[in-house]
Amino acid sequence: MIRYRADWVLPISGEPLRNTWIALDRGRIVALGRPDDGGGAGVVDLGRSVVLPGLVNAHTHLELSYLRDAVKPAERFLDWIDQLMARRREFPDPADPRIVAAAKAGIRDARAAGTALVGDISNTLVTVPLLAEGELPGVVFYELLRFNEPDPIGRVQRARQQLETLPGHADVRTTIAPHAPYSVAPLLFRAIRADLDRHPFERSAVHLSESAEEVEFIRAGTGPWRDLLQKIGTWTDEWKPPGTTPAGYLCDAGFLDERILVVHGVQLTPADMTRLKTLGSTVASCPRSNRYVGVGAPPLAAFYQAGLPVAFGTDSLASVEDLNVFGELAEARRIAPQVAARQLLESATLTGARALGFDGDFGAIEPGKRAALIAVALPEGVGDVEEYLLSGVQPSAIRWLDSR
C-alpha cells in the first residue's frame, strides 16, 4: 500500500479536501484521511499539489492523429470536411505504419496530459489493440456511415461480427455507432439501434446538431450537405427531409436515450435540450474543435442551465492542437464564465465516465474505485484550486500516482 499526501484532494463526488492523504493498493483506492487521524505515517508528500481523478476524453478520433497540422482551420464546416476527405484519401490503408505510429503517439500524449479514459471513434478498428497496448481504457465506437445504404441490417450484422472477432480486453470495450444524420440512412439508424438494444450494457454515440448546414439539410433537404452527398454518389431521392431539427429527428426516430452520447450539439435549440434532458442523453462538447472547423461556440451555459449532463472531448488532431482535456476546460471557461468551476471539472471526470459506462471505476476519488489519479502541481499564490485547473494545465505539471 502507498499513501500520498497533498495540499488539496478533489474527490469530485464530494467537497474538496485540504491537507489529505490517499491510500492506494494494487490499483485501487483504499481510503482517504487527515494526517491527524493516525493514518498519515509514512506518506509520500506531494507538497503544493492537487490530486484529482484522471480526466475523461469522451470524444476523440485517435486514428486521425496522423492528420495533425494537415487540415487547416476553416470558417465553413464543409470547407474543413473537404480538406479532411482529401487527406484521408491519401492514406487508403488503415494499417499504414504512419497511421499506427501517430495513433500510438496520440495515446501517449493523452496519458501524459492526465487522460484516464477515452471515447474513441473509429472507422477501421485500428485503435482497439493500440489502446490496450498503451494501457488507456475506453470505448471504441465502430462508426458506420452511408446515406443510401442498400442493406442496413446486413451492414450492422457484419460490423458486429467484426467486433466479435477482436481479442477481448476488459479495459477496451467496443460498440457500433452511426456517424451523423446527414451521413447515415434512416434504416441504418434503426438497425444500429436494434443492435444496441440486443447489447444492453453497451453505449453508442452520434455527431449531432454540429453545423448550420446540418440543420438546413434535416429541415429542408437542401444546402451544402445535399450537394456533397450527390457529389460522392451517396444521395438517394427516396429520402425525405423530416422538417425538424437534427435532435428532434433522432428523438422522433427513437434513437436517442441515456445510452447515446450526443457529440457537439452546437446548434441544439432550447426545445432540443429539454427533450435530451428528459431522455437522459449526455452531450460531449468539444469547444476547441468547434472553433477550428467553423461551426461556432457550443452553448455551454445553456446546456448546464437546461440540466443536461455535459462531458468534454478533444475531437481529433485534425481539428485541435493537442489531446489535452485541460485545454477544453480552459476554452469552456472562456466561453461560459458563469458556469461553476466544480461543474466543469465534474463534466471532465465523473460525467464523462458515466456516459461511457465506466463510472464504477473512474471519475471520482472513492474507496474501491480505480487508482487512476493525477497530481497537478500548484504554483505559489493559487487561491482557488478548482478555478486554477481551468487555466490550461500542461503535461509538465501532471504526475500519475503509482498504486502498485
N, C-alpha and C positions, 0 to 999 in steps of 0.2 A: 504494500500500500504506500502511496505517496500523498503527502499533504502539501498544499500550496496556500500561501497567504498573500492577499492582495489588498491594496487600499480600498478597492471597490469590487463588488461582485454584482452583476446584473442577472438575476435568475430568469428574467422575462416573465415568468409566471407569477412573480411576486415583486415586492418592493425592493429597490436597490439596497444592498447591504454594505456597511462600512467595515473596514478592518476585519475581514472574514477569511477563514480557511476553508478549503475544499479538500475532501479526502477522495482519492481515486484509486481504484484497484481493478486490474485485469480488464481494462476497457470500459469500466462503469463508474458512475458517480456513487460514492458510498454515503457521504454525509457532508453537511456544512455546519460550521460553528464559529464561535468567537474565541480569541486566544485566552480569555479568562475563564473558559468553561472546562479547562483541563485537557482539551484536545489539540492544543496548539504546539505541543512539544515536537521538536524535530521537523518543523515545516520548512519547505523551500520558500524563501521570502521573495516575492516578485516585486516588492517595492512599489514605486509610483506607477501603478498599472490598474487596469480594469479587466476583469475576467467576464466573458460572456459566451453564450453558445456560438459555435461556428455558424456562419451565415448560410442562407439558402438562396441559391440562384435558381429561381423557379422556372426560368425560360432562357434557354440558350441553344445554339446550334454549333456544337463543337466540331462537327465535320466540315464546317465552313471556315475554320480557323486559318486555312491556307489563303484565304482572301483578305487577310489583314493588309490594310493600306492599298488594296487593289480596286476597291469600289469607292468612288468619290461621294462626298455628301451631295444631296440633291434638294432642290426646292420643291420638286414634284415627285410624289411617290413612284409613279410609273417610270420616271426617268431613272430612278435608282434601281427599280426592278429590271429595266432593260440592261443596265450595266451588269447586274448580278447574273442574269441569264447568259449573257455573252461570255462572262468569265468562267462560269461553270461549264459551258460547252468546251472550253479549252482543256478540261480535266475530266474526260469521259469515264475513266477507270476509278471507281471508288476506293480501290486498294492502291492507288498511286502512292508511292513512298512519300511524296511531298504532302499529300493529304493526311496520311497517317502520322508523319512526323509533326506536322503543325497541330493536329488534334492532341497528340501527346504533350506538346509544349503548352497548349491551352489548358489542359488538365493540371499540369504542374503550376502554371501561373495562377489558376483559380485557387488551388490549395494554398499557395503562398500568400494570397490575398485574403485568407481566412474563410474560404468556402468549404462547408462540410457536406453539402448535399446539393444535387442539381436535378433540374427537369430538362432533359436534353432532347431536342427534336432531331430526328434522323430520317433521311430518305433511303439510306443504304445499310443501316445497322453496323457500320464500320466502327462506331464508338463503343459498342457494347463490351467487347473484350478489353478495350483501352481503358474504360472506366474501372473495370475490375483490376486490371494491372496497375493502374495509378492510384488504387485504393480511395477512389472518390465515389461514395454511394450515390444512388439516384434512380430516377425513372427515365428510360429511353422510350420516347413516343415515336413509334414507327409511323411516319406520316405518309398518308395516301392522298393523291390528288389526280383528278381528271374530270373535266366538266361534262364530257359526253361519254362517260364510262359505259361500254356496252354490256358488261357483265359484273355488276356491282357485288352481288353475293359471292361469285367466284373469286373476284379480286380480294375480298376480305378473307375468304377461306384460305387462299394461297398465302396471304400475309400472315395469318395465324399459324399456318404450317411452318413458315419460315421462323417464326418466333419459337415454336416448339422444338426446332432442331438446334437451337442455340444452347451452348453449355450453360447449365444453371449456375447462378451466383446469388447468394442471399441478399447481397447489398445492391445489386443492379437488376432492377425489375424492368420488364418490357411490356408494352401495350400498344394498341393501334389508335391512331388519331387522324382526323381529317385536317386538311390544311386550312381552308377558309371557304366562306360561302360563295366567293366568286371563282373558285377553282375546283369545287367538288360537286358532283351531280347529286341532286336530292335523294335518289335511290341509293347512292353510295353513303350518304349521311345515315340513311335508315339502316343499311347493312352494318355499318360500324357501330351504331347504337345497339343493334340486336346482338352483335358480338360482345359488346361491353356488358350487356345485361346477362350474358352467359358466364361472365367472369366478374362476380360481384365485388371482389376486393381490388379490382384494377381501377385506375384513373385514366382520363383522357384529356385532351386539350384541343383548342381550336383558336386560330388567329381570327379575331372578330372586331368589327367596328374600328378598324385601324385608320382608314383613309376616307377622305370625302368622296373619292372615286368609287370606293366600295359602296358607300351609302347611295350614291346615284344609281349604281348598277342594280342593286337589290330593289330599290324603289321603282325604277323605270326601265331597267334593262338596257340602258344607253350609256354612252361615255367611253372613256379610255379602256376600261376593263373588257367591254364587249369587243372593242377594236382589237385588243391583244388576243382574246380568245379566237377570234376569226383569223387573225394573222398566223397563229400557231396551229390552227386546224382542230381546235377542241370545242368550238362553238356548236350548239345544236338549236335549231328552230323550235324544237319540242319544249324547250324551257320557257316558262312564262314568269315574268317578274312578280314577286309576291306583293309588291306595292307597300311594303312596310320597312322598318329599319332592319339592318342585319341581325341585331339581337332579337328583335321581335319575330323575325323569320325563323330562327332556330328555336326560340321559345315555342312558337306555334307548332313547329315540327316535332316537338317532344324530345329534342336532342339534349337540351341543357338541364343540368341539375347539380347537386352538390359534388358530384364526382368529375365534373368538367371544369378544367382550368380555362378561363376566358383570357386570352392573351391580347394585350394592348388596350382595347376599349376606349381609344382616344375620342371616338365620335359617339359614345353612348349618350343617350338622352336621359333626362330625369326619369321618364317612364320606363326606359330600359333598365335603369339602375334599380328601380323599385321591383321590377319583375325578377331580376337576377338575385336580389336580396331574398325575395320570397323563395326562390328555387335553391338558394344556398351556394351558388357558384362563387368561386374566388376569381378576382381579376389579377392577373400577373402583369404589372406595369413595368415598362422598360423606357423610362423617360429620356435617357440619353440617346437611345436608338431612335425614338420617335422624332427627336430634333434632327438627327443625322439624315433620316430618309425623307424628311419634308412633310410629315403628317401633322406636326404641331405638338404642343404640350398636352399630356393627358390631364383630364380634370380631377387631379388627385384629391383636392379638398372636397369636391362633390362626392367622390367615392366614399370617403370617410363619413361625411355628413349623412349620406344615404344608408350608412350601416353596412356597406359592402365589405367583405373580407378582402384585403389587399395584400398581395405578395409582390416581390420585386425580382426582376430578371435583367440580365445584361443584354439579351439577344446575342447575335453573333459578332465575331470580329470583322465581319463585312460591314457593320454599321455602328461600331463602338470602338473606342481606342484600347480598351482592356477588358478583362473579365472580373473586375473588382467590384463587388456589390456595394462596397463603401462608396464608390463613385456614383452609383444610382441613388444612394441615400443623400449624398451631397446635392445632387440635382433635384431630388424630391424636396429637400429643404428649401432650395432656391425657388421652386415654383409653387410650393404650398407652405409658406411660413407660418400659417395659422394652425397647422396640424401639430399635435404634441409630439415631441421627440420620442417619447416612450411608445406611442402608437407606430411610428415609423420603424423603430427598432423591432417591435413585435412582428411587423409585417415581414421584415428581412430575416426572421428566425422562425418563430413558432407558427405563424400563419402559413408561411411557405412550406414548412414541414408537414403541416396538417393537410394542405392542398395536395401534396404529393403522396400522402398516406404513410408518412414516416414519423408522425408526431409521437408515437410510442417510444421512440429512441432519440429523436433530435428536437432542437428548437427551444429547449428550456433547461435550466440547471436544477434538476430534481434527482434525489436518490433513486437509483435503478436505471436511469437513462444513460445513454452512451456518454462517455467522457470525451466528446468531440468539442473541446473547449479551447478558446483562444484568449491570450492575454495581450492587451493593447497598451503600449507604453504611454504614459500621460506626461506631457510637458509641465514644467513648473507654471503655476498660476492658473491651471484649469479649475474652474469652479463648478460648472455644470457638466458633469461627466457624460450624461446622455446627449446633450447638445454637441459636445466635442466629437462624439462618434459620428455625427452627421457632417463633419467638416471635410471629409475626403481622406480617410486614413490610408496610408500607403503600406505595402508589404513589409518594408523595413521596420515598421513599428509593431509588427504582429508576431506573436510566438505561439505555437501549438503546445499545449500541456501534454506531457508524457504520462500515461496511466499504466505503464507496464510494471 
